[in-house]
């Protein structure tokens, strides 16, 4: 669902020491994507799930979660239905 805002890319390589830095870089490179993942105050939108190597950042240090070379950050919009 977010690929369309990342020029159709399923994977984007970026750099950053924290999840927040990576998301800020993505928001700069792809403004439409940034609007869907980050609020105006820089916090994560409520219905966006972010994982680092399969670990939910909500249970780590949120946007301050440190990253190492080779870490994979996954961004998944929450999908609801009835």
ABEGO torsion letter per residue (X at the ends): XAAAAAGGBABBBBBEABAAAAAAAAAAABAAAAAAABBAAGBBBAABBBBBGGBBAAABAEAABBBBBGBBBBBBBBBBBX
